[in-house]
C-alpha cells in the first residue's frame, strides 16, 4: 500500500522552487525602462539538482516504506508471540488438566486397590478367626482330656508320695532320735573335756603366775642389790624403767618410761639394770610365757624399795 503522505513535502518544495524561478523571469520580461545604473551586486546563486532531490525523495520514501514494513513485521511478530503464548498457556492448562485427571485416576485406582485389600484382609481375618476358634475348641477338648488324665496321675502320685513321705518321716524321726542321742553323748564329752581343759588352764595359769611371781621377785631382788640409791633421793620420788629382755635372760634395752624429775636419780635406776646385764633364771621360763609376761616389763625405782 502506497502512503501518499510521503509525497506532500517533495511536491511542496518543487512548487516553491518553480514559483521562485517564474518570479525572477517575469521581472526581466515586464520591465522595459532603461535600467538604472547602479553598482553591481554580487548574487550568490544556488543550483538545485532535481535528480538528487528526486533521489532523496525516493530514498526517504524507501526508508519510510522500510519502517512501515518493519513496524508491520514487529506487529506481526508480536501477534505471533501472543498467539504462541496463548497456545503455550492452553497447552499448559491442558497438561495440568491431564495431570490432574491422571492423578485423580491413580487416586481412584489406589483407593480401589486399598478397598480390595481391606476386603481381602477382612475375609482372611474372618477365616483365620474361624480356624482359631475351631483350633481353640479342639485344644480345649484335648486340654480337658489331658487335665483329667493328669489329675488321675497326680492323685496316684500323691498317694504314692504320701506313703513314701510317711516312711521317710519315720526313718527321719528314728535318725534324728539316734542323732540326738549321739549329740547328747558328744555334748557330755565336750563338756567333760572343757571342764578338764579349764581345770588344766587354771592350773597352768596358777603355775604360770607362780613362776612369773617367782621370776619377778628374783629380778626385783637382783636389781635391789644392784641399785645404788643416790644421796639426792627423797621419799616420794619414783622412776619407772622399761626393760627389754632376751630369751636367754640378757638385758637387751633399758630406758626411763616415767621420770622422777631428778636426772641423777633416773640415771642410777637405768645403770642398775645395765649393771646386772643378765638374769639367768629367765632362760628356764617357757618361751610362750616369756613372750607374754617377761619380754618387756617395767620396774618402779623408789627410795623405800623397788615396786612393780
Phi, psi and omega per residue, in radians:
X1 nan 2.292 -3.088
X2 -1.529 2.316 3.122
X3 -1.643 1.861 -3.087
X4 -1.213 -0.319 3.139
X5 -1.149 -0.422 -3.133
X6 -1.263 -0.257 3.132
X7 -1.652 -0.123 -3.044
X8 -1.176 -0.882 -3.093
X9 -1.110 -0.829 3.128
X10 -1.082 -0.668 3.133
X11 -1.127 -0.730 3.137
X12 -1.101 -0.734 3.128
X13 -1.127 -0.727 -3.139
X14 -1.106 -0.748 3.118
X15 -1.122 -0.677 3.129
X16 -1.133 -0.703 3.131
X17 -1.155 -0.775 3.128
X18 -1.111 -0.611 3.114
X19 -1.133 -0.740 3.096
X20 -1.092 -0.717 3.137
X21 -1.120 -0.766 -3.137
X22 -1.133 -0.651 3.114
X23 -1.105 -0.698 3.134
X24 -1.177 -0.740 -3.123
X25 -1.203 -0.617 -3.111
X26 -1.171 -0.606 3.106
X27 -1.159 -0.570 3.140
X28 -1.310 -0.662 -3.099
X29 -1.335 -0.611 -3.011
X30 -1.449 -0.710 -3.045
X31 -1.412 1.904 3.122
X32 -1.854 0.037 3.110
X33 -1.209 2.813 -3.099
X34 -1.133 2.287 -3.110
X35 -1.185 2.426 3.074
X36 -1.259 2.530 3.123
X37 -1.503 2.080 -3.133
X38 -2.493 2.909 -3.114
X39 -1.234 2.315 -3.129
X40 -1.117 2.411 3.069
X41 -1.835 2.535 3.090
X42 -1.471 2.057 3.140
X43 -1.844 2.224 3.136
X44 -1.627 1.915 -3.121
X45 -1.604 2.549 3.129
X46 -2.207 2.153 -3.133
X47 -1.575 2.389 -3.129
X48 -1.928 2.183 3.133
X49 -1.604 1.846 -3.097
X50 -1.167 -0.588 3.118
X51 -1.111 -0.757 3.129
X52 -1.134 -0.675 3.127
X53 -1.116 -0.716 3.119
X54 -1.131 -0.670 3.130
X55 -1.135 -0.696 3.133
X56 -1.142 -0.691 3.104
X57 -1.090 -0.721 3.126
X58 -1.136 -0.683 3.126
X59 -1.127 -0.764 3.122
X60 -1.094 -0.693 3.115
X61 -1.120 -0.683 3.139
X62 -1.132 -0.748 3.135
X63 -1.096 -0.736 -3.138
X64 -1.089 -0.759 3.127
X65 -1.122 -0.677 3.139
X66 -1.100 -0.746 3.112
X67 -1.111 -0.677 3.120
X68 -1.121 -0.742 3.120
X69 -1.092 -0.736 3.136
X70 -1.103 -0.712 3.120
X71 -1.098 -0.731 3.110
X72 -1.098 -0.708 -3.132
X73 -1.142 -0.746 3.117
X74 -1.099 -0.723 3.130
X75 -1.103 -0.735 3.127
X76 -1.158 -0.652 3.122
X77 -1.140 -0.770 3.118
X78 -1.087 -0.679 3.126
X79 -1.118 -0.738 3.122
X80 -1.117 -0.721 3.137
X81 -1.103 -0.717 3.094
X82 -1.093 -0.729 3.129
X83 -1.138 -0.708 3.112
X84 -1.121 -0.735 3.128
X85 -1.092 -0.743 3.116
X86 -1.114 -0.700 3.120
X87 -1.132 -0.715 3.128
X88 -1.134 -0.695 3.116
X89 -1.111 -0.741 3.109
X90 -1.123 -0.666 3.136
X91 -1.141 -0.773 3.124
X92 -1.097 -0.717 3.123
X93 -1.099 -0.709 3.108
X94 -1.116 -0.734 3.113
X95 -1.099 -0.741 3.133
X96 -1.063 -0.755 3.130
X97 -1.135 -0.697 3.104
X98 -1.093 -0.790 -3.132
X99 -1.087 -0.734 3.125
X100 -1.104 -0.754 3.126
X101 -1.116 -0.693 3.134
X102 -1.141 -0.734 3.131
X103 -1.107 -0.728 3.118
X104 -1.126 -0.686 3.118
X105 -1.105 -0.776 -3.140
X106 -1.145 -0.674 3.132
X107 -1.099 -0.716 3.115
X108 -1.131 -0.715 3.121
X109 -1.096 -0.749 -3.135
X110 -1.135 -0.729 3.111
X111 -1.091 -0.716 3.115
X112 -1.137 -0.709 3.121
X113 -1.092 -0.758 3.130
X114 -1.131 -0.681 3.133
X115 -1.101 -0.737 3.107
X116 -1.132 -0.700 3.120
X117 -1.115 -0.710 3.132
X118 -1.115 -0.706 3.108
X119 -1.096 -0.782 3.130
X120 -1.114 -0.691 -3.141
X121 -1.122 -0.773 3.120
X122 -1.099 -0.719 3.126
X123 -1.095 -0.778 3.140
X124 -1.115 -0.691 3.134
X125 -1.122 -0.713 3.112
X126 -1.104 -0.750 3.116
X127 -1.116 -0.721 3.141
X128 -1.133 -0.698 3.134
X129 -1.106 -0.735 3.103
X130 -1.099 -0.761 3.137
X131 -1.107 -0.730 3.133
X132 -1.129 -0.690 3.124
X133 -1.100 -0.770 3.116
X134 -1.113 -0.738 -3.141
X135 -1.142 -0.679 -3.139
X136 -1.140 -0.733 3.110
X137 -1.082 -0.739 3.128
X138 -1.126 -0.739 -3.135
X139 -1.143 -0.680 3.128
X140 -1.109 -0.723 3.108
X141 -1.089 -0.789 3.124
X142 -1.124 -0.670 -3.136
X143 -1.123 -0.724 3.109
X144 -1.081 -0.706 3.126
X145 -1.123 -0.808 3.140
X146 -1.127 -0.638 -3.135
X147 -1.104 -0.740 3.118
X148 -1.110 -0.773 3.120
X149 -1.105 -0.727 -3.123
X150 -1.157 -0.670 3.116
X151 -1.077 -0.764 3.116
X152 -1.122 -0.720 -3.136
X153 -1.142 -0.728 -3.126
X154 -1.129 -0.680 -3.141
X155 -1.128 -0.707 3.105
X156 -1.165 -0.717 3.137
X157 -1.161 -0.648 3.140
X158 -1.127 -0.750 3.115
X159 -1.087 -0.725 3.125
X160 -1.123 -0.774 -3.136
X161 -1.157 -0.634 3.110
X162 -1.105 -0.714 3.111
X163 -1.139 -0.753 3.123
X164 -1.142 -0.658 -3.139
X165 -1.139 -0.705 3.103
X166 -1.087 -0.736 3.122
X167 -1.147 -0.699 -3.131
X168 -1.152 -0.733 -3.138
X169 -1.115 -0.676 3.109
X170 -1.125 -0.755 3.108
X171 -1.144 -0.683 3.129
X172 -1.145 -0.694 3.114
X173 -1.073 -0.770 3.110
X174 -1.133 -0.696 -3.139
X175 -1.143 -0.766 3.136
X176 -1.125 -0.650 3.107
X177 -1.112 -0.796 3.113
X178 -1.128 -0.677 -3.135
X179 -1.170 -0.678 3.135
X180 -1.132 -0.722 3.112
X181 -1.108 -0.719 3.124
X182 -1.150 -0.748 3.130
X183 -1.130 -0.615 3.095
X184 -1.101 -0.776 3.102
X185 -1.090 -0.732 3.130
X186 -1.139 -0.684 3.124
X187 -1.128 -0.723 3.103
X188 -1.104 -0.686 3.123
X189 -1.175 -0.720 3.123
X190 -1.129 -0.682 3.118
X191 -1.116 -0.719 3.121
X192 -1.110 -0.761 3.134
X193 -1.141 -0.654 3.136
X194 -1.140 -0.719 3.101
X195 -1.100 -0.757 3.135
X196 -1.114 -0.711 -3.139
X197 -1.162 -0.708 3.133
X198 -1.136 -0.717 3.112
X199 -1.116 -0.740 3.119
X200 -1.126 -0.704 3.131
X201 -1.143 -0.727 3.120
X202 -1.084 -0.745 3.110
X203 -1.118 -0.681 3.133
X204 -1.169 -0.660 3.113
X205 -1.144 -0.754 3.119
X206 -1.070 -0.735 3.131
X207 -1.146 -0.748 3.142
X208 -1.113 -0.753 3.128
X209 -1.090 -0.647 3.115
X210 -1.148 -0.768 3.131
X211 -1.101 -0.834 -3.113
X212 -1.106 -0.724 3.113
X213 -1.082 -0.725 3.125
X214 -1.125 -0.760 -3.140
X215 -1.151 -0.719 3.135
X216 -1.112 -0.720 3.095
X217 -1.093 -0.675 3.111
X218 -1.104 -0.844 -3.134
X219 -1.111 -0.717 -3.131
X220 -1.074 -0.754 -3.135
X221 -1.139 -0.735 -3.129
X222 -1.124 -0.773 -3.132
X223 -1.185 -0.619 3.125
X224 -1.089 -0.717 3.113
X225 -1.206 -0.550 -3.080
X226 -1.457 -0.349 -3.030
X227 -1.419 2.268 3.069
X228 -1.848 1.740 -3.047
X229 -1.163 2.214 -3.110
X230 -1.264 2.780 -3.131
X231 -1.212 -0.321 -3.128
X232 -1.468 -0.047 -3.092
X233 -1.199 2.468 3.114
X234 -2.306 2.723 3.097
X235 -1.062 2.428 -3.120
X236 1.681 -0.271 3.087
X237 -1.295 2.558 -3.087
X238 -2.687 2.309 3.055
X239 -2.253 2.304 3.128
X240 -1.827 2.181 -3.121
X241 -1.950 2.266 3.054
X242 -1.622 2.262 -3.091
X243 -2.080 2.242 3.038
X244 -1.824 2.133 -3.116
X245 -1.900 2.695 2.989
X246 -1.663 2.770 3.139
X247 -0.970 -0.405 3.131
X248 -1.370 -0.174 -3.120
X249 1.719 -0.074 -3.136
X250 -1.289 2.608 3.102
X251 -1.378 2.123 3.126
X252 -1.590 -0.669 -3.092
X253 -2.828 2.582 3.080
X254 -2.557 2.385 -3.131
X255 -2.743 2.818 -3.128
X256 -1.314 2.140 3.051
X257 -1.617 -0.588 3.079
X258 -2.481 2.110 -3.067
X259 -1.397 2.641 3.077
X260 -1.455 -0.231 -3.062
X261 1.698 -0.118 3.130
X262 -2.141 2.035 -3.048
X263 -1.126 -0.669 -3.130
X264 -1.146 -0.703 3.112
X265 -1.098 -0.788 -3.134
X266 -1.082 -0.736 -3.109
X267 -1.122 -0.660 -3.139
X268 -1.153 -0.593 3.127
X269 -1.168 -0.809 3.133
X270 -1.146 -0.709 -3.137
X271 -1.107 -0.584 3.121
X272 -1.083 -0.677 3.127
X273 -1.187 -0.860 -3.108
X274 -1.177 -0.438 3.140
X275 -1.208 -0.582 3.113
X276 -1.207 -0.758 3.105
X277 1.236 -0.693 -3.063
X278 -2.698 2.578 3.047
X279 -2.103 1.592 -2.983
X280 -0.986 -0.588 -3.092
X281 -1.183 -0.304 3.126
X282 -1.137 -0.527 -3.136
X283 -1.120 -0.359 -3.129
X284 -1.484 -0.147 -3.107
X285 -1.344 2.528 3.094
X286 -0.961 2.329 -3.085
X287 -0.965 -0.696 -3.135
X288 -1.160 -0.739 3.111
X289 -1.140 -0.660 3.100
X290 -1.063 -0.807 -3.124
X291 -1.090 -0.641 -3.096
X292 -1.371 -0.635 -2.948
X293 -2.031 -0.478 -2.962
X294 -2.099 -0.172 3.141
X295 -1.015 -0.723 3.132
X296 -2.391 2.167 3.138
X297 -2.497 2.792 -3.132
X298 -2.090 2.470 -3.125
X299 -2.226 2.327 3.095
X300 -1.623 2.245 3.083
X301 -1.847 2.004 3.124
X302 -2.265 2.610 -3.112
X303 -1.014 -0.552 -3.105
X304 -1.510 0.048 3.076
X305 2.472 2.853 3.139
X306 -1.451 2.508 3.117
X307 -2.361 2.617 3.075
X308 -1.571 nan nan
